[in-house]
């Protein structure tokens, strides 16, 4: 049975020229929006309409549109990535809305993610935290080792891969009342901490990444759990607990050295 419908919607979209300019909401109407469209395709239609009317289109981030890159970070009707779970904004479809709905679209709200323009925020703070973690020391001279040359327990390998699924979208920060980035940092720390290749710099890495996180102005975790619920890749609070253990161990070692 064909359940496709066309929707007439009111969009309440945040517009802001740059980070130094005060922003505002503007109202737009879009009609005939198929429920088969993705949310970003709906925004494309809105921008085509604005361009035809000689108005400036809405600036928003996007790249792969396959739920991989984490670029399409929008706050939709009070939820990071919109009214669904386990998805990014580009994977949100218009069938999640009803005809006549008013949809509020905002950028991430965080001191550490300043607005660049409209719905685009500067998330380079994440890049700087990653850079603070540094690299993994791997001897690349000589013959390349087989992938199974280093024995890794199955549970550790699976948990490391789960943590590595983080796409750095920032939904954890956007939905946290404290603006904490600990789910992101915990995922990155856990990814390496669980693997023998990452143990060489483990103590230095966690100390540097946590310091960089604090320097960027992110808040502290109070274990509310909204980050775990809204994470499109199902990163769990276990990664925060692991990061805390890694940090305490590294701090004690540093103090005793």
C-alpha positions in Angstrom: 0.0 0.0 0.0 1.3 3.4 -1.0 1.5 5.6 2.2 3.2 8.5 0.5 1.7 11.9 1.4 2.5 15.6 0.6 2.9 17.9 3.5 2.3 21.7 3.9 4.6 22.9 6.6 5.7 26.1 8.5 9.4 26.3 9.2 10.8 28.4 12.0 14.5 28.7 11.1 17.3 30.3 12.9 19.1 33.0 10.8 22.4 34.5 11.9 24.8 36.4 9.7 27.9 35.5 11.7 29.0 34.8 15.3 29.2 38.5 16.2 25.7 39.3 14.9 22.5 38.7 17.0 20.4 35.9 15.4 16.7 35.6 15.0 14.0 33.1 13.9 12.4 33.6 10.5 9.2 31.9 9.4 8.9 30.1 6.0 6.2 28.1 4.3 6.9 25.0 2.2 4.2 23.1 0.4 3.8 19.7 -1.4 6.7 18.1 0.6 6.7 14.4 0.0 7.0 12.2 3.1 9.6 10.2 1.1 12.0 13.1 1.2 14.8 13.5 3.8 14.9 16.5 6.0 17.9 17.9 4.1 16.1 17.5 0.8 13.2 19.5 2.3 15.7 22.3 3.2 17.0 22.1 -0.4 13.5 22.8 -1.6 13.2 25.7 0.8 16.5 27.2 -0.5 15.4 26.8 -4.1 12.3 28.7 -3.2 14.3 31.4 -1.5 16.7 31.8 -4.4 13.7 32.1 -6.8 12.4 34.9 -4.6 15.8 36.7 -4.7 16.4 35.9 -1.0 19.4 34.5 0.7 19.3 30.7 1.2 19.6 29.1 4.6 23.2 28.0 5.3 23.4 24.5 6.7 26.2 21.8 6.9 26.0 18.6 4.9 28.4 16.3 3.1 27.9 12.5 2.7 24.1 12.5 3.4 24.5 8.9 4.4 24.9 9.2 8.2 28.6 8.8 8.1 30.3 12.2 8.2 28.4 13.9 11.1 28.2 17.2 9.2 24.4 17.6 9.2 24.1 18.7 12.8 20.7 20.4 13.4 18.5 20.9 16.5 15.0 20.1 15.3 11.9 20.6 17.4 14.0 20.5 20.6 16.0 17.4 19.7 19.5 16.8 18.3 19.0 15.4 14.8 15.2 15.6 15.1 12.4 13.3 16.4 13.9 9.9 15.9 16.7 7.9 17.5 19.9 6.4 16.1 20.0 8.7 13.1 21.7 11.8 11.8 19.7 14.7 10.4 20.3 13.5 6.8 18.7 10.2 7.7 15.6 11.9 9.1 12.6 11.6 6.8 9.6 13.8 6.4 7.3 11.0 7.3 8.2 11.8 10.9 6.1 15.0 10.6 2.4 15.7 10.0 0.6 18.0 7.6 0.4 21.5 9.0 3.2 21.0 11.5 5.5 23.9 12.5 9.1 22.7 12.6 11.7 24.7 14.6 15.3 24.3 13.2 18.2 25.6 15.2 22.0 25.2 15.2 23.8 23.4 18.1 23.7 25.6 21.2 27.1 25.5 22.9 29.7 28.1 23.9 32.3 25.8 22.4 30.4 25.6 19.1 30.0 29.3 18.0 27.7 29.9 15.1 29.4 30.6 11.8 26.3 31.4 9.8 22.6 30.4 10.2 22.6 26.7 11.1 26.3 26.1 10.7 28.5 26.0 13.9 32.2 25.9 14.3 33.0 22.4 15.7 36.8 22.7 15.3 37.1 22.3 19.1 36.6 18.6 18.5 39.6 18.7 16.0 41.8 20.4 18.6 40.9 17.8 21.2 41.7 15.0 18.8 45.0 16.7 17.9 45.9 16.9 21.6 45.6 13.1 21.8 48.4 12.8 19.3 49.2 9.7 17.2 49.9 6.0 17.9 53.5 4.9 17.8 53.6 2.1 15.2 56.8 0.8 13.6 56.1 1.0 9.9 59.5 -0.1 8.7 60.0 -3.4 7.1 57.2 -5.8 6.2 53.6 -5.0 7.1 52.2 -7.2 9.8 49.1 -9.3 9.2 46.0 -8.0 10.9 45.8 -11.0 13.2 49.5 -10.8 14.3 48.5 -9.1 17.5 46.0 -11.1 19.6 43.2 -9.0 20.9 40.3 -10.4 23.0 37.0 -10.4 21.1 35.2 -8.3 23.7 37.9 -5.6 23.6 37.9 -5.5 19.8 34.1 -5.2 19.7 34.1 -2.4 22.3 36.9 -0.5 20.5 34.9 -0.7 17.3 31.8 0.5 19.0 33.6 3.5 20.4 35.3 4.2 17.0 31.8 4.5 15.5 31.6 8.1 16.9 31.3 10.5 13.9 32.1 13.7 16.0 28.7 15.2 15.1 28.4 17.0 18.5 24.9 15.8 19.3 26.1 14.8 22.8 27.2 18.4 23.5 24.0 19.9 22.0 21.6 17.9 24.1 23.6 18.1 27.3 22.3 20.7 29.8 26.0 21.2 30.9 27.3 21.4 27.3 29.6 18.5 28.1 31.7 16.7 25.5 32.6 13.7 27.6 30.8 11.2 25.5 32.9 12.3 22.5 36.2 12.4 24.4 35.3 9.1 26.1 34.7 7.4 22.8 38.0 8.6 21.3 39.9 7.6 24.5 38.2 4.2 24.6 38.8 3.5 21.0 42.6 3.5 21.6 42.7 2.5 25.3 41.1 -0.9 24.5 43.7 -1.8 21.9 47.3 -2.8 22.6 48.5 -0.4 19.9 47.1 2.5 21.8 48.5 1.6 25.2 52.0 3.1 24.5 50.7 6.7 24.8 47.5 6.0 26.7 48.4 8.0 29.9 49.7 11.0 28.0 46.7 10.9 25.6 43.9 10.9 28.1 45.6 13.7 30.2 46.1 15.9 27.1 42.6 15.3 25.7 40.8 16.0 28.9 42.8 19.2 29.4 42.0 20.3 25.8 38.3 19.6 26.4 38.4 21.8 29.5 40.3 24.5 27.8 37.7 24.6 25.0 35.0 25.5 27.5 32.9 22.3 27.5 31.0 21.6 30.7 31.3 18.7 33.0 29.3 15.5 32.9 26.7 14.9 35.6 25.5 11.6 34.2 22.1 12.9 32.9 22.3 10.4 30.0 20.8 12.6 27.3 24.0 12.2 25.2 23.6 8.4 25.1 20.0 8.7 24.1 20.6 11.2 21.3 23.9 9.8 19.9 23.2 8.6 16.3 25.8 5.8 16.7 24.7 4.5 20.1 27.8 5.4 22.0 27.2 4.5 25.6 28.0 6.0 29.0 30.5 3.2 29.4 33.0 5.2 27.4 32.8 8.0 29.9 33.4 5.6 32.8 36.4 4.2 30.9 37.8 7.6 30.3 37.4 8.5 33.9 39.3 5.4 35.0 42.0 6.0 32.4 42.3 9.6 33.6 42.6 8.8 37.3 45.2 6.1 36.6 47.2 8.5 34.4 47.0 11.3 37.0 48.1 9.1 39.8 51.0 7.8 37.7 52.0 11.4 36.9 51.9 12.5 40.5 54.0 9.5 41.7 56.6 9.9 38.9 
